[in-house]
C-alpha cells in the first residue's frame, strides 16, 4: 500500500512523523507521503523538517517516506507561487486541497491547482469534465479519498476519470491512528465507487512514480 496524503503534528495530525511512519510500516505500507497543510506562512518551517526526518527514517525503516506538502485554502491566484516555493524548499510531492464539498474551499481552486506544477489534486469534489481532461493532459493524479466527508464525491471523480482517461490515486488523508487503512480496505473503497481491483493496482502503480 502506498498512501501519498498523510498529516503529522506539523499541521493538524496527532502523530510525530516517526510514529506515523512506524504505524504505516507495521500496517504493511510500502511508502507514505507526509504532506502537511501549508501556505506561504508556514511551508518554510514544515518542508525542511519533513525532508530531514524523511531522510533519517528512510535509513532505518522498511518503507519510503516521501516529503511533501498539501497546499491548503490558499487563494487561487496565489497557488502557483506557493507551489513553486514548496518545490524550492524540497517537497518531492505537492498536493493541493481541492474543492471538497465539506469545506469552504474557494471556487477556482481546482483549476488554479491544475494550472500549477502539482502532483495530486486532493479530494476535488464536483470536479468538472474540463478539469478532469486538464489533469489527464498534465499527468496530475486525481484523488479517491478514504476520509469521511471528502469521500462523498469519490464516485463522481472516479466516473469522470474513467470517462476521460485521467489517472487516479487512493489516499487516506490521515490525521490520527484510526484513519490508517490496509490494502484490503483500500481495495474495498475502490470497488465501492464502481472500479475494480485492477484499477486499484493501477492506482498503486501511479503512486509508485514518487519512489
PASE-422033 format. One record per atom (N, C-alpha, C): x, y, z. Coordinates in steps of 0.1 Angstrom, whole numbers, plus 5000, padded with zeros to 4 digits. Last residue first. Layout:
// residues N
XYZ;...
This chain:
// residues 211
508550714941;509650644949;510950654942;506650824926;507350914935;508450844943;505350624913;506250714905;507050804914;503550494928;504950444929;505850534921;501050584921;501650644933;503150604934;500550424898;500650574897;501450634909;500450174911;501450204901;501650354899;498050224925;499350204933;500550224924;496250244904;496450354913;497750344921;496449984894;496950094886;497150214894;495349844915;496649814911;497249924903;492749944913;493549974925;495049954922;491949834889;492049974890;492950014902;491749574898;492849604888;493049754887;489549584913;490849564920;491949594910;487549854899;487949714902;489249704909;484850084906;486050044900;486449904904;482750184921;482450124908;483650084900;483350254946;483050364936;482850314922;483950024959;482750094962;482350214954;486449954950;485349884944;484049954947;487850134966;487950144952;486750074945;487250024991;486850164988;486850184973;488549774989;487049784990;486549924987;491149854987;490549784975;489049794976;491549955013;491650045001;491049984989;491249715028;490249825029;490349915017;493649585019;492249525017;491149625018;495649755028;495449735013;494049675011;494449945056;495349845049;494949835035;494450275070;493850165064;494850065057;494250515095;495150425088;494350305082;492650655112;492550685098;493350585089;493350605138;492150545133;491950565118;495550785143;495750645140;494550575134;494951085122;495051015135;495050865133;494951175096;495251275107;495451205120;495251095062;495451055075;495751175085;494251065036;494251195042;494251175058;494450825022;493650835034;493350975039;494150774986;494850814998;493950825010;494650654954;493850644966;494650684978;494850814922;495450754933;494450744945;494350814886;493850824900;494850774909;494350994855;494850894864;494450924878;491851024829;492751074839;493150974849;490050944809;491350874809;492350944819;487451024808;488451104801;489851044801;486050824823;485550884810;486550944802;487550794846;487350674837;486950724823;487151044857;488550994854;488450884844;484451044862;485051134852;486451094848;484250834881;483550834868;484050924858;485750934902;486150814895;485450804882;484351164909;485651174905;486151054897;481851044917;481951144906;483351154900;482750884938;482050824926;482150914914;483651074957;484550974951;483950914938;482351254971;482351274957;483251174950;482651184998;481351194992;481251204977;485151185010;484851075001;483451084994;485251405027;485951415014;485551305004;483651255047;483351385041;483951405027;486351065058;484951095059;484751235054;488850955034;488451035046;486951065046;489850825013;489250735023;488650815034;489450954979;489750974994;489050875003;491150964950;490050894956;490350894971;492551234932;492551154944;491151094947;494351254902;493151284910;492951184921;497551354891;496651254896;495551314904;498551494861;498251524875;497251414880;499251514834;499751404842;499551424857;498051694818;499251734826;499851624834;495851564807;496851624798;498151654806;494451504831;494951394822;496151454814;493751754839;494551664848;495151554840;492151834818;493451904821;494351824829;490051664822;490851654809;492151724811;489051764846;489551624845;490451604833;488252014838;489352004846;489951864847;486051934822;487152014816;488452004824;484351824840;485051734830;486151804823;484951944874;484351944860;485051854851;484451804906;485351834895;484651844882;483251824932;482551814920;483351864908;486251724949;484851754949;484151734936;488951644950;488551764942;487051784941;491051534970;489551544971;488951654963;493951684955;493351604966;491851634967;495751644928;494651724933;493851644943;499251594928;497951534931;496951644934;501351764918;501351614915;499951554917;501752084901;501451994913;501451844908;502352354890;503252234889;502952144901;499152484879;500452494886;501152354884;496652434869;497552514861;498952534867;495552294889;495852214877;496752304868;495052504907;495952394911;496452314898;493152644893;494452714896;495452604900;491052454893;491652504881;493052564883;490452434921;490852314913;491552364900;489852694929;491052634934;491452514925;487452804920;488652824912;489852754917;486152894952;485952854938;487152884929;487852794982;487552904972;487252844959;486252575004;487452604995;486952704985;484852515030;484652635021;485852675013;484152165030;484952285034;484752395025;482851955018;482651975032;483552085038;483351904991;482051964995;481952005009;486652014979;485751924987;484451994990;488452124959;487252184963;486252084968;491752024972;490752064962;489452104968;494852104981;493552074988;492452124979;497451974962;496552094965;495252044971;500651834968;499151824967;498551954968;503751744958;502951864961;501451824958;506651584967;505251564962;504451684967;508951684975;509051584965;507651554959;510051994986;508951904985;509051814973;512152184987;512452034987;511351944988;511852444984;512152404997;512452254998;511052464957;512352514961;512852464974;508452364960;509452284952;510852334956;507252574974;507352444980;508452354973;507452784955;508252794968;508352654974;505552674937;506952704933;507852714945;503252684952;503752554947;505252574943;502952964955;503152874967;503752744963;502453044929;503653094937;503953004949;500052904924;501252884916;502552924923;498253024944;498652874944;499952854936;497253274943;498553254950;499053114949;494753274932;495853344925;497153334931;493253114951;493653064938;494753134931;494453124984;493653184973;494153144960;494752815001;495452924995;494552994984;493752585013;492952705014;493752835010;496952435011;495552435016;494952565018;499052214998;498752354997;497252365000;500651975014;499351995008;499052145009;503951835008;503051945013;501751935007;506651605015;505751685007;505051795014;508851335014;508551465020;507651545010;508151005018;508251105008;507951235014;509550725031;508850845035;509150945024;509350375025;509850505020;509050615024;510050115047;509150185039;509850315035;511549995069;511249925056;510049985049;513850235083;512550165082;512450095068;516350365081;516150265091;514850185089;516550565062;517750485065;517450365074;514250695063;514450605052;515750525053;514550865085;513650745086;513950645075;516251065074;516650975085;515850855086;514651175054;515951115051;516451025062;512451255069;512251155059;513651095055;513651465084;513151335091;512951225081;514251655063;515251595072;514851465078;511651705052;512751655043;513851585052;510351805074;509951675068;511051615059;511852045076;511851945087;511351805082;511352185052;512752135055;512752035067;508452215055;509052125045;510452085048;507752385077;507352245076;508252165067;508852645073;509052575086;508852425084;508052725048;509452725051;509852665064;505252705051;505952605044;507452605046;503852915064;504552805072;505352705064;502753105049;503153145062;503953035069;501953015024;503253085025;503653125039;500752695036;500652815028;501952895029;499852345043;500752465042;500252575033;499452035059;498852155053;499752275054;501851775051;501051865060;500451985053;502451505040;502051625032;501151705041;504351235036;503951325047;503751465041;503550945019;503851085018;503451165030;504850625022;503950725026;504450865022;505150275012;505650415012;504450505016;504150035019;505450035011;506050175012;502649915049;502750015038;504150005032;502049755070;502449695057;502549785046;501649845095;500449815087;500749755073;504149915101;503549805108;502349755101;504450155086;505350035083;504649905089;502650315099;502350275085;503250155081;503850335124;502550275123;502250235109;506250465116;506250335122;504950265121;505250715106;505950625097;505950485103;504150815130;503350805118;503950695108;506450835145;505350745149;504450715137;507851025131;508450895133;507350795137;506251265130;506551185118;507051045120;503751255157;505051295151;505451215139;500251275153;501451205155;502651275150;497951425146;498251405160;499551335163;497651695122;497651555126;498051545141;497651955113;496551915122;496551765125;500951995111;499752075108;498652025118;502951865124;503351985117;502152055111;502051625132;501851735141;502351865135;500951515099;501651495112;501351615121;499051345074;499351465081;499951435095;499251225040;499151205055;499651325062;499051095011;498451205017;498251185032;499850864997;500650994994;500051115002;500450545003;499550645007;500250785006;500650224991;501250354991;500250454994;500849885000;500050005000;500950125000;
